[in-house]
Amino acid sequence: MMNHTQSVEPLYKSFELGNLKLSNRIVMAPMTRQFSPDGVPGANVAAYYRRRAENGVGLIVTEGTVINHPDASNQADVPHFYGEAALNGWANVVTEVHEAGGKIIPQLWHMGTRGQVGDYSEAEIAEIVQAFAQAAAEAKRIGFDGIELHGAHGYLIDQFFWEKTNQRTDRYGGNMLARTRFAVEVIEACRQAVGPEFPIVLRLSQWKGSDYTAKLVEMPAQLEQFLAQLVDAGVDIFHCSTRRFWEPEFEGSELNLAGWTKKLTGKPTITVGSVGLDSEFMSVFTEGKGANHVGIDGLIQKLEREEFDLVAIGRALLVDPDWVAKIRDGRTDELIPFTTEALKTLN
């Protein structure tokens, strides 16, 4: 069995993509916290992200931040990414994270239409596209290290992707390529707003918040066709959300969604899905025996095989800001287990 230092070493190798230089492969996954009254992130939000940077998170992806469109959110305490007060709050977050040696990108978010995707006229679609582009421009202006577009989990971009929620018969629907058109226009507008060197990450998923078994595509050939449009539009990194990172995406291959996406596009990918939560994950350290395929060994092996490039940690990092440092230093007996109580405070 590998010793502890060898086991986790691949997680702590640096990563570079253009101007984005990360000290390790660990990403803080975006997690909605709702601690920004009237959409304005305060000093407590800045301190929350700074603590993760201080403890060695390679890249922080913020909680979903709302673009400037009336349907974008119905939650008062989800942070905005427009308006002077909210943007000043985010500028302070960036300053705190950078002072701690971290990197940070905002997740730009439209939670989805209150009715049907088909309710939006082409003029309103154009307005939403520009709202994303304006948010991207603001992210660059106030010093973020890139942006992530939320195209997963049944939110607006994903509502356009999915046949069951996109019944349009115009150029935004009717077949898979047409259903990608809205995302392509958003990505292209953001790329135009930020220039060629500013990283654009796109978060994708098969599953939806309302349907964990949902599939955008059923086979690799469909996924390749789907992703090609997004690559051409300007995506630099794909953030591939699965509920469990160890589950293969298609029959006949051990590759997960991040693995297939990297294989088909050649672009860097982030894997995410219950990393660090299962009891087996830490058994290689705490019980002195090898973890099964679900655990740290399975994750490290996939990373070493370059099936994906980065690993996003969600709830384990939400409850324990020191998670990255504790794993690195072998202090696994100090890890704080996740409970729903952690959601009630901004630790």
C-alpha positions as YAML, in Angstrom:
chain: A
units: angstrom
residues:
- id: 1
  name: MET
  ca: [0.00, 0.00, 0.00]
- id: 2
  name: MET
  ca: [1.21, 3.51, -0.77]
- id: 3
  name: ASN
  ca: [2.11, 5.61, 2.23]
- id: 4
  name: HIS
  ca: [0.09, 8.70, 3.03]
- id: 5
  name: THR
  ca: [2.44, 11.21, 1.39]
- id: 6
  name: GLN
  ca: [2.52, 9.25, -1.86]
- id: 7
  name: SER
  ca: [-1.22, 8.65, -1.77]
- id: 8
  name: VAL
  ca: [-2.33, 12.26, -1.85]
- id: 9
  name: GLU
  ca: [0.58, 13.77, -3.77]
- id: 10
  name: PRO
  ca: [-1.24, 13.96, -7.13]
- id: 11
  name: LEU
  ca: [-3.89, 16.19, -5.53]
- id: 12
  name: TYR
  ca: [-1.18, 18.70, -4.65]
- id: 13
  name: LYS
  ca: [0.50, 19.07, -8.01]
- id: 14
  name: SER
  ca: [0.21, 22.48, -9.63]
- id: 15
  name: PHE
  ca: [-2.02, 23.12, -12.61]
- id: 16
  name: GLU
  ca: [-1.73, 25.75, -15.32]
- id: 17
  name: LEU
  ca: [-4.08, 26.80, -18.09]
- id: 18
  name: GLY
  ca: [-2.97, 29.97, -19.80]
- id: 19
  name: ASN
  ca: [-2.89, 32.69, -17.18]
- id: 20
  name: LEU
  ca: [-4.63, 30.53, -14.58]
- id: 21
  name: LYS
  ca: [-2.00, 29.03, -12.30]
- id: 22
  name: LEU
  ca: [-3.21, 26.88, -9.40]
- id: 23
  name: SER
  ca: [-1.10, 25.53, -6.56]
- id: 24
  name: ASN
  ca: [-2.94, 22.21, -6.50]
- id: 25
  name: ARG
  ca: [-5.78, 20.24, -8.08]
- id: 26
  name: ILE
  ca: [-8.42, 20.88, -5.41]
- id: 27
  name: VAL
  ca: [-11.40, 23.07, -6.26]
- id: 28
  name: MET
  ca: [-14.02, 24.35, -3.83]
- id: 29
  name: ALA
  ca: [-17.32, 23.41, -5.45]
- id: 30
  name: PRO
  ca: [-20.04, 26.07, -5.71]
- id: 31
  name: MET
  ca: [-22.52, 25.74, -2.86]
- id: 32
  name: THR
  ca: [-25.51, 28.01, -2.30]
- id: 33
  name: ARG
  ca: [-25.31, 29.52, 1.20]
- id: 34
  name: GLN
  ca: [-27.89, 32.36, 1.25]
- id: 35
  name: PHE
  ca: [-25.97, 34.63, 3.61]
- id: 36
  name: SER
  ca: [-26.04, 37.75, 1.42]
- id: 37
  name: PRO
  ca: [-28.98, 39.94, 2.55]
- id: 38
  name: ASP
  ca: [-30.63, 41.68, -0.39]
- id: 39
  name: GLY
  ca: [-28.08, 40.05, -2.65]
- id: 40
  name: VAL
  ca: [-25.04, 41.81, -1.14]
- id: 41
  name: PRO
  ca: [-22.13, 39.66, 0.10]
- id: 42
  name: GLY
  ca: [-20.66, 41.13, 3.28]
- id: 43
  name: ALA
  ca: [-17.47, 40.77, 5.28]
- id: 44
  name: ASN
  ca: [-18.66, 37.41, 6.62]
- id: 45
  name: VAL
  ca: [-18.86, 36.02, 3.08]
- id: 46
  name: ALA
  ca: [-15.37, 37.34, 2.30]
- id: 47
  name: ALA
  ca: [-14.01, 35.74, 5.47]
- id: 48
  name: TYR
  ca: [-15.71, 32.44, 4.62]
- id: 49
  name: TYR
  ca: [-13.94, 32.22, 1.27]
- id: 50
  name: ARG
  ca: [-10.66, 33.56, 2.65]
- id: 51
  name: ARG
  ca: [-10.51, 30.74, 5.22]
- id: 52
  name: ARG
  ca: [-10.60, 28.17, 2.41]
- id: 53
  name: ALA
  ca: [-7.85, 30.00, 0.51]
- id: 54
  name: GLU
  ca: [-5.70, 30.23, 3.64]
- id: 55
  name: ASN
  ca: [-5.96, 26.48, 4.08]
- id: 56
  name: GLY
  ca: [-4.82, 25.64, 0.59]
- id: 57
  name: VAL
  ca: [-7.80, 25.32, -1.76]
- id: 58
  name: GLY
  ca: [-6.35, 25.63, -5.25]
- id: 59
  name: LEU
  ca: [-9.39, 27.26, -6.87]
- id: 60
  name: ILE
  ca: [-12.56, 28.54, -5.26]
- id: 61
  name: VAL
  ca: [-15.77, 28.55, -7.28]
- id: 62
  name: THR
  ca: [-18.24, 30.80, -5.49]
- id: 63
  name: GLU
  ca: [-21.81, 29.94, -4.73]
- id: 64
  name: GLY
  ca: [-24.20, 30.69, -7.57]
- id: 65
  name: THR
  ca: [-24.42, 34.46, -8.17]
- id: 66
  name: VAL
  ca: [-27.44, 35.98, -9.86]
- id: 67
  name: ILE
  ca: [-27.22, 37.78, -13.18]
- id: 68
  name: ASN
  ca: [-29.34, 40.86, -13.88]
- id: 69
  name: HIS
  ca: [-32.63, 39.41, -15.08]
- id: 70
  name: PRO
  ca: [-35.99, 39.32, -13.25]
- id: 71
  name: ASP
  ca: [-36.35, 35.54, -13.38]
- id: 72
  name: ALA
  ca: [-32.75, 34.80, -12.37]
- id: 73
  name: SER
  ca: [-33.57, 34.12, -8.70]
- id: 74
  name: ASN
  ca: [-36.45, 34.19, -6.27]
- id: 75
  name: GLN
  ca: [-34.25, 33.96, -3.17]
- id: 76
  name: ALA
  ca: [-33.52, 37.25, -1.41]
- id: 77
  name: ASP
  ca: [-30.28, 36.18, 0.26]
- id: 78
  name: VAL
  ca: [-28.58, 34.64, -2.77]
- id: 79
  name: PRO
  ca: [-25.83, 37.05, -3.85]
- id: 80
  name: HIS
  ca: [-26.27, 39.22, -6.92]
- id: 81
  name: PHE
  ca: [-23.61, 39.82, -9.54]
- id: 82
  name: TYR
  ca: [-24.89, 43.23, -10.56]
- id: 83
  name: GLY
  ca: [-25.41, 46.56, -8.83]
- id: 84
  name: GLU
  ca: [-22.77, 48.64, -7.10]
- id: 85
  name: ALA
  ca: [-23.28, 47.28, -3.57]
- id: 86
  name: ALA
  ca: [-23.09, 43.62, -4.58]
- id: 87
  name: LEU
  ca: [-20.13, 44.11, -6.90]
- id: 88
  name: ASN
  ca: [-18.25, 46.06, -4.23]
- id: 89
  name: GLY
  ca: [-18.92, 43.16, -1.88]
- id: 90
  name: TRP
  ca: [-17.51, 40.72, -4.40]
- id: 91
  name: ALA
  ca: [-14.48, 42.94, -5.00]
- id: 92
  name: ASN
  ca: [-13.77, 42.63, -1.28]
- id: 93
  name: VAL
  ca: [-14.10, 38.84, -1.51]
- id: 94
  name: VAL
  ca: [-11.56, 38.80, -4.34]
- id: 95
  name: THR
  ca: [-9.15, 40.96, -2.34]
- id: 96
  name: GLU
  ca: [-9.38, 38.70, 0.71]
- id: 97
  name: VAL
  ca: [-8.89, 35.50, -1.28]
- id: 98
  name: HIS
  ca: [-5.97, 36.90, -3.25]
- id: 99
  name: GLU
  ca: [-4.29, 38.21, -0.09]
- id: 100
  name: ALA
  ca: [-4.48, 34.65, 1.25]
- id: 101
  name: GLY
  ca: [-2.81, 33.32, -1.90]
- id: 102
  name: GLY
  ca: [-5.92, 31.81, -3.47]
- id: 103
  name: LYS
  ca: [-7.66, 31.92, -6.82]
- id: 104
  name: ILE
  ca: [-11.39, 32.49, -7.22]
- id: 105
  name: ILE
  ca: [-14.02, 32.56, -9.94]
- id: 106
  name: PRO
  ca: [-17.73, 33.40, -9.59]
- id: 107
  name: GLN
  ca: [-20.41, 31.02, -10.71]
- id: 108
  name: LEU
  ca: [-22.81, 33.06, -12.85]
- id: 109
  name: TRP
  ca: [-26.33, 31.81, -12.46]
- id: 110
  name: HIS
  ca: [-29.82, 32.08, -13.83]
- id: 111
  name: MET
  ca: [-32.00, 29.69, -11.84]
- id: 112
  name: GLY
  ca: [-34.46, 29.22, -14.67]
- id: 113
  name: THR
  ca: [-37.75, 30.31, -16.09]
- id: 114
  name: ARG
  ca: [-40.81, 30.32, -13.85]
- id: 115
  name: GLY
  ca: [-42.84, 29.00, -16.74]
- id: 116
  name: GLN
  ca: [-41.55, 27.24, -19.85]
- id: 117
  name: VAL
  ca: [-38.40, 27.82, -21.85]
- id: 118
  name: GLY
  ca: [-40.72, 28.48, -24.77]
- id: 119
  name: ASP
  ca: [-42.19, 31.48, -22.96]
- id: 120
  name: TYR
  ca: [-39.10, 33.55, -23.68]
- id: 121
  name: SER
  ca: [-39.21, 35.54, -26.91]
- id: 122
  name: GLU
  ca: [-36.02, 35.80, -28.94]
- id: 123
  name: ALA
  ca: [-35.69, 39.41, -27.74]
- id: 124
  name: GLU
  ca: [-35.74, 38.31, -24.11]
- id: 125
  name: ILE
  ca: [-33.24, 35.56, -24.82]
- id: 126
  name: ALA
  ca: [-30.93, 38.20, -26.24]
- id: 127
  name: GLU
  ca: [-31.35, 40.25, -23.05]
- id: 128
  name: ILE
  ca: [-30.41, 37.25, -20.89]
- id: 129
  name: VAL
  ca: [-27.37, 36.54, -23.04]
- id: 130
  name: GLN
  ca: [-26.23, 40.12, -22.55]
- id: 131
  name: ALA
  ca: [-26.86, 39.89, -18.80]
- id: 132
  name: PHE
  ca: [-24.45, 36.95, -18.65]
- id: 133
  name: ALA
  ca: [-21.92, 38.87, -20.73]
- id: 134
  name: GLN
  ca: [-22.22, 41.94, -18.49]
- id: 135
  name: ALA
  ca: [-21.63, 39.79, -15.41]
- id: 136
  name: ALA
  ca: [-18.57, 38.24, -17.06]
- id: 137
  name: ALA
  ca: [-17.19, 41.70, -17.85]
- id: 138
  name: GLU
  ca: [-17.75, 42.78, -14.24]
- id: 139
  name: ALA
  ca: [-15.98, 39.66, -12.96]
- id: 140
  name: LYS
  ca: [-12.91, 40.55, -14.97]
- id: 141
  name: ARG
  ca: [-13.10, 44.21, -13.94]
- id: 142
  name: ILE
  ca: [-13.13, 43.50, -10.22]
- id: 143
  name: GLY
  ca: [-10.27, 41.04, -10.37]
- id: 144
  name: PHE
  ca: [-11.68, 37.51, -10.49]
- id: 145
  name: ASP
  ca: [-9.50, 34.82, -12.07]
- id: 146
  name: GLY
  ca: [-12.15, 33.58, -14.51]
- id: 147
  name: ILE
  ca: [-15.86, 32.73, -14.51]
- id: 148
  name: GLU
  ca: [-18.02, 29.64, -14.30]
- id: 149
  name: LEU
  ca: [-21.33, 29.45, -16.15]
- id: 150
  name: HIS
  ca: [-23.90, 27.22, -14.46]
- id: 151
  name: GLY
  ca: [-25.22, 24.96, -17.18]
- id: 152
  name: ALA
  ca: [-26.27, 22.05, -14.97]
- id: 153
  name: HIS
  ca: [-28.90, 20.67, -12.57]
- id: 154
  name: GLY
  ca: [-31.98, 21.96, -14.37]
- id: 155
  name: TYR
  ca: [-31.21, 25.68, -14.20]
- id: 156
  name: LEU
  ca: [-31.78, 27.93, -17.20]
- id: 157
  name: ILE
  ca: [-28.95, 26.93, -19.54]
- id: 158
  name: ASP
  ca: [-29.65, 23.30, -18.75]
- id: 159
  name: GLN
  ca: [-33.38, 23.84, -19.32]
- id: 160
  name: PHE
  ca: [-32.49, 24.78, -22.88]
- id: 161
  name: PHE
  ca: [-30.23, 21.71, -23.21]
- id: 162
  name: TRP
  ca: [-32.78, 19.16, -22.06]
- id: 163
  name: GLU
  ca: [-35.42, 17.90, -24.47]
- id: 164
  name: LYS
  ca: [-38.02, 17.49, -21.72]
- id: 165
  name: THR
  ca: [-37.86, 21.17, -20.72]
- id: 166
  name: ASN
  ca: [-37.12, 22.65, -24.13]
- id: 167
  name: GLN
  ca: [-40.08, 22.13, -26.43]
- id: 168
  name: ARG
  ca: [-39.24, 25.10, -28.68]
- id: 169
  name: THR
  ca: [-39.53, 24.63, -32.41]
- id: 170
  name: ASP
  ca: [-37.54, 27.71, -33.47]
- id: 171
  name: ARG
  ca: [-33.76, 27.92, -33.74]
- id: 172
  name: TYR
  ca: [-33.39, 27.27, -29.99]
- id: 173
  name: GLY
  ca: [-35.05, 23.85, -30.02]
- id: 174
  name: GLY
  ca: [-36.16, 20.84, -31.98]
- id: 175
  name: ASN
  ca: [-32.90, 18.88, -31.95]
- id: 176
  name: MET
  ca: [-29.79, 18.58, -29.78]
- id: 177
  name: LEU
  ca: [-27.69, 21.07, -31.71]
- id: 178
  name: ALA
  ca: [-30.45, 23.67, -31.64]
- id: 179
  name: ARG
  ca: [-30.89, 23.13, -27.91]
- id: 180
  name: THR
  ca: [-27.23, 24.09, -27.39]
- id: 181
  name: ARG
  ca: [-27.68, 27.38, -29.25]
- id: 182
  name: PHE
  ca: [-28.61, 29.40, -26.15]
- id: 183
  name: ALA
  ca: [-25.53, 28.18, -24.28]
- id: 184
  name: VAL
  ca: [-23.35, 28.84, -27.31]
- id: 185
  name: GLU
  ca: [-24.62, 32.41, -27.52]
- id: 186
  name: VAL
  ca: [-24.00, 32.93, -23.79]
- id: 187
  name: ILE
  ca: [-20.47, 31.54, -24.02]
- id: 188
  name: GLU
  ca: [-19.65, 33.55, -27.14]
- id: 189
  name: ALA
  ca: [-20.98, 36.77, -25.59]
- id: 190
  name: CYS
  ca: [-18.99, 36.17, -22.41]
- id: 191
  name: ARG
  ca: [-15.86, 35.44, -24.43]
- id: 192
  name: GLN
  ca: [-16.32, 38.67, -26.35]
- id: 193
  name: ALA
  ca: [-16.76, 40.53, -23.06]
- id: 194
  name: VAL
  ca: [-13.63, 39.18, -21.36]
- id: 195
  name: GLY
  ca: [-11.20, 38.58, -24.21]
- id: 196
  name: PRO
  ca: [-9.28, 35.45, -25.23]
- id: 197
  name: GLU
  ca: [-7.17, 34.92, -22.09]
- id: 198
  name: PHE
  ca: [-9.82, 34.97, -19.33]
- id: 199
  name: PRO
  ca: [-10.85, 31.42, -18.38]
- id: 200
  name: ILE
  ca: [-14.45, 30.34, -18.94]
- id: 201
  name: VAL
  ca: [-15.61, 27.25, -17.08]
- id: 202
  name: LEU
  ca: [-18.92, 25.57, -17.90]
- id: 203
  name: ARG
  ca: [-20.66, 23.34, -15.37]
- id: 204
  name: LEU
  ca: [-22.58, 20.46, -16.93]
- id: 205
  name: SER
  ca: [-24.61, 17.55, -15.61]
- id: 206
  name: GLN
  ca: [-26.79, 14.79, -16.91]
- id: 207
  name: TRP
  ca: [-28.95, 14.74, -13.74]
- id: 208
  name: LYS
  ca: [-31.44, 17.45, -12.80]
- id: 209
  name: GLY
  ca: [-32.56, 18.67, -9.42]
- id: 210
  name: SER
  ca: [-35.96, 17.21, -10.21]
- id: 211
  name: ASP
  ca: [-34.70, 13.97, -11.78]
- id: 212
  name: TYR
  ca: [-31.49, 12.22, -10.71]
- id: 213
  name: THR
  ca: [-31.79, 9.67, -13.53]
- id: 214
  name: ALA
  ca: [-32.13, 12.21, -16.34]
- id: 215
  name: LYS
  ca: [-29.84, 12.01, -19.36]
- id: 216
  name: LEU
  ca: [-28.97, 14.71, -21.86]
- id: 217
  name: VAL
  ca: [-27.19, 12.09, -23.94]
- id: 218
  name: GLU
  ca: [-27.27, 8.29, -23.94]
- id: 219
  name: MET
  ca: [-23.97, 7.44, -25.62]
- id: 220
  name: PRO
  ca: [-20.47, 8.87, -26.19]
- id: 221
  name: ALA
  ca: [-21.12, 9.84, -29.81]
- id: 222
  name: GLN
  ca: [-23.99, 12.08, -28.73]
- id: 223
  name: LEU
  ca: [-21.86, 13.60, -25.97]
- id: 224
  name: GLU
  ca: [-19.11, 14.35, -28.47]
- id: 225
  name: GLN
  ca: [-21.54, 16.14, -30.79]
- id: 226
  name: PHE
  ca: [-23.01, 18.08, -27.87]
- id: 227
  name: LEU
  ca: [-19.64, 19.17, -26.45]
- id: 228
  name: ALA
  ca: [-18.13, 20.19, -29.79]
- id: 229
  name: GLN
  ca: [-20.48, 23.16, -30.05]
- id: 230
  name: LEU
  ca: [-19.51, 24.35, -26.57]
- id: 231
  name: VAL
  ca: [-15.79, 24.00, -27.22]
- id: 232
  name: ASP
  ca: [-16.11, 25.99, -30.43]
- id: 233
  name: ALA
  ca: [-17.99, 28.71, -28.52]
- id: 234
  name: GLY
  ca: [-15.07, 29.19, -26.14]
- id: 235
  name: VAL
  ca: [-15.22, 26.92, -23.08]
- id: 236
  name: ASP
  ca: [-11.80, 26.41, -21.48]
- id: 237
  name: ILE
  ca: [-12.69, 23.95, -18.70]
- id: 238
  name: PHE
  ca: [-15.68, 21.67, -18.20]
- id: 239
  name: HIS
  ca: [-16.94, 21.15, -14.64]
- id: 240
  name: CYS
  ca: [-18.72, 17.79, -14.87]
- id: 241
  name: SER
  ca: [-21.21, 17.30, -12.07]
- id: 242
  name: THR
  ca: [-22.18, 13.77, -11.10]
- id: 243
  name: ARG
  ca: [-23.74, 12.61, -7.87]
- id: 244
  name: ARG
  ca: [-20.92, 10.08, -7.31]
- id: 245
  name: PHE
  ca: [-17.58, 10.59, -9.03]
- id: 246
  name: TRP
  ca: [-16.78, 6.88, -9.08]
- id: 247
  name: GLU
  ca: [-19.77, 5.86, -11.21]
- id: 248
  name: PRO
  ca: [-19.05, 5.18, -14.92]
- id: 249
  name: GLU
  ca: [-21.02, 7.36, -17.32]
- id: 250
  name: PHE
  ca: [-21.53, 4.82, -20.09]
- id: 251
  name: GLU
  ca: [-21.49, 1.03, -20.24]
- id: 252
  name: GLY
  ca: [-18.24, -0.58, -21.32]
- id: 253
  name: SER
  ca: [-15.91, 2.02, -19.80]
- id: 254
  name: GLU
  ca: [-14.83, 3.05, -16.31]
- id: 255
  name: LEU
  ca: [-14.68, 6.71, -17.34]
- id: 256
  name: ASN
  ca: [-17.00, 9.08, -15.49]
- id: 257
  name: LEU
  ca: [-18.55, 12.15, -17.09]
- id: 258
  name: ALA
  ca: [-15.40, 14.23, -16.54]
- id: 259
  name: GLY
  ca: [-13.30, 11.44, -18.03]
- id: 260
  name: TRP
  ca: [-15.43, 11.14, -21.13]
- id: 261
  name: THR
  ca: [-15.60, 14.92, -21.56]
- id: 262
  name: LYS
  ca: [-11.82, 15.24, -21.45]
- id: 263
  name: LYS
  ca: [-11.36, 12.28, -23.80]
- id: 264
  name: LEU
  ca: [-13.79, 13.71, -26.35]
- id: 265
  name: THR
  ca: [-12.76, 17.37, -26.23]
- id: 266
  name: GLY
  ca: [-9.15, 17.42, -25.06]
- id: 267
  name: LYS
  ca: [-10.15, 20.19, -22.65]
- id: 268
  name: PRO
  ca: [-9.31, 20.11, -18.94]
- id: 269
  name: THR
  ca: [-12.10, 18.84, -16.73]
- id: 270
  name: ILE
  ca: [-13.14, 19.06, -13.10]
- id: 271
  name: THR
  ca: [-14.72, 16.00, -11.50]
- id: 272
  name: VAL
  ca: [-17.20, 16.38, -8.66]
- id: 273
  name: GLY
  ca: [-19.64, 14.18, -6.79]
- id: 274
  name: SER
  ca: [-19.50, 13.10, -3.13]
- id: 275
  name: VAL
  ca: [-15.71, 13.43, -2.91]
- id: 276
  name: GLY
  ca: [-14.63, 13.09, 0.70]
- id: 277
  name: LEU
  ca: [-18.05, 12.24, 2.08]
- id: 278
  name: ASP
  ca: [-18.23, 8.46, 1.96]
- id: 279
  name: SER
  ca: [-16.94, 6.49, 4.91]
- id: 280
  name: GLU
  ca: [-14.53, 4.53, 2.71]
- id: 281
  name: PHE
  ca: [-12.80, 7.67, 1.46]
- id: 282
  name: MET
  ca: [-10.59, 8.05, 4.53]
- id: 283
  name: SER
  ca: [-10.24, 4.40, 5.54]
- id: 284
  name: VAL
  ca: [-6.88, 4.18, 3.81]
- id: 285
  name: PHE
  ca: [-5.60, 6.46, 6.55]
- id: 286
  name: THR
  ca: [-7.84, 6.04, 9.58]
- id: 287
  name: GLU
  ca: [-8.15, 2.27, 9.56]
- id: 288
  name: GLY
  ca: [-4.83, 1.36, 8.02]
- id: 289
  name: LYS
  ca: [-6.38, -0.56, 5.15]
- id: 290
  name: GLY
  ca: [-6.89, 0.20, 1.51]
- id: 291
  name: ALA
  ca: [-10.02, 2.03, 0.51]
- id: 292
  name: ASN
  ca: [-12.26, 0.47, -2.06]
- id: 293
  name: HIS
  ca: [-12.99, 1.89, -5.51]
- id: 294
  name: VAL
  ca: [-15.12, 4.59, -3.90]
- id: 295
  name: GLY
  ca: [-12.31, 5.95, -1.78]
- id: 296
  name: ILE
  ca: [-9.21, 8.05, -2.03]
- id: 297
  name: ASP
  ca: [-7.31, 5.40, -3.99]
- id: 298
  name: GLY
  ca: [-9.93, 5.34, -6.72]
- id: 299
  name: LEU
  ca: [-9.87, 9.11, -6.98]
- id: 300
  name: ILE
  ca: [-6.07, 9.32, -7.03]
- id: 301
  name: GLN
  ca: [-5.77, 6.59, -9.62]
- id: 302
  name: LYS
  ca: [-8.16, 8.38, -11.94]
- id: 303
  name: LEU
  ca: [-6.27, 11.65, -11.43]
- id: 304
  name: GLU
  ca: [-2.93, 9.96, -12.09]
- id: 305
  name: ARG
  ca: [-4.33, 8.44, -15.28]
- id: 306
  name: GLU
  ca: [-5.26, 12.00, -16.28]
- id: 307
  name: GLU
  ca: [-8.89, 11.05, -16.74]
- id: 308
  name: PHE
  ca: [-9.60, 14.52, -15.32]
- id: 309
  name: ASP
  ca: [-7.45, 17.40, -14.14]
- id: 310
  name: LEU
  ca: [-9.11, 18.90, -11.07]
- id: 311
  name: VAL
  ca: [-11.23, 17.61, -8.19]
- id: 312
  name: ALA
  ca: [-14.06, 19.65, -6.71]
- id: 313
  name: ILE
  ca: [-14.91, 19.23, -3.04]
- id: 314
  name: GLY
  ca: [-18.32, 20.37, -1.83]
- id: 315
  name: ARG
  ca: [-19.85, 19.59, 1.53]
- id: 316
  name: ALA
  ca: [-16.62, 18.31, 3.09]
- id: 317
  name: LEU
  ca: [-15.15, 21.79, 2.52]
- id: 318
  name: LEU
  ca: [-18.32, 23.56, 3.56]
- id: 319
  name: VAL
  ca: [-18.15, 22.07, 7.04]
- id: 320
  name: ASP
  ca: [-14.37, 22.09, 7.40]
- id: 321
  name: PRO
  ca: [-12.39, 25.04, 6.00]
- id: 322
  name: ASP
  ca: [-9.15, 23.21, 6.92]
- id: 323
  name: TRP
  ca: [-10.01, 20.08, 4.90]
- id: 324
  name: VAL
  ca: [-7.32, 20.58, 2.25]
- id: 325
  name: ALA
  ca: [-4.57, 21.22, 4.80]
- id: 326
  name: LYS
  ca: [-5.66, 18.29, 6.99]
- id: 327
  name: ILE
  ca: [-5.63, 15.85, 4.08]
- id: 328
  name: ARG
  ca: [-2.26, 17.14, 2.92]
- id: 329
  name: ASP
  ca: [-0.70, 16.90, 6.39]
- id: 330
  name: GLY
  ca: [-2.20, 13.54, 7.33]
- id: 331
  name: ARG
  ca: [-4.38, 15.01, 10.10]
- id: 332
  name: THR
  ca: [-7.36, 12.93, 9.10]
- id: 333
  name: ASP
  ca: [-8.34, 12.29, 12.72]
- id: 334
  name: GLU
  ca: [-9.12, 16.02, 12.89]
- id: 335
  name: LEU
  ca: [-11.55, 16.06, 9.95]
- id: 336
  name: ILE
  ca: [-14.99, 17.42, 10.78]
- id: 337
  name: PRO
  ca: [-17.81, 15.22, 9.43]
- id: 338
  name: PHE
  ca: [-20.53, 16.92, 7.44]
- id: 339
  name: THR
  ca: [-23.94, 17.33, 9.03]
- id: 340
  name: THR
  ca: [-26.87, 19.45, 7.95]
- id: 341
  name: GLU
  ca: [-26.21, 21.69, 10.97]
- id: 342
  name: ALA
  ca: [-23.28, 23.11, 9.01]
- id: 343
  name: LEU
  ca: [-25.72, 24.71, 6.58]
- id: 344
  name: LYS
  ca: [-27.05, 27.02, 9.26]
- id: 345
  name: THR
  ca: [-23.83, 29.00, 9.71]
- id: 346
  name: LEU
  ca: [-21.12, 30.50, 7.50]
- id: 347
  name: ASN
  ca: [-18.16, 28.76, 9.10]
...
